[in-house]
Amino acid sequence: MPRTLRANYVPYFGGKNNTIKYKVWLMLLGRYLNRQSGLKLSQMSELLSCNYYSLAVLLGRWVKWGYVGFRKHPGGRIYQIRSKGREWLERWQSIIPTEGD
């Protein structure tokens, strides 16, 4: 039987990288729930008005950790939220800031 790892911490939602994380993940979750395709890096960067290169680094981490996935597409990768990312959002939905910045 696979072992399920559970975090014994409460995530911190302050800080620039954490703010970008939950905004990107919530945006990708919304697209998933509405059965829309994911988004390209350039689209996310533009929609969130964040630095393209910083977001590229963060996406690489999230892909490596299994929270976000991608599929190759002409003109760039299309990023999507994976089940691990959806589960993380569901677990912490009651404390994720959703209004303002």
Secondary structure, 3 states (H helix, E strand, C coil): CCCCCCCCCCCCCCCHHHHHHHHHHHHHHHHHHCCCCCECHHHHHHHHCCCHHHHHHHHHHHHHHCCEEEEEECCEEEEEECHHHHHHHHHHCCCCCCCCC
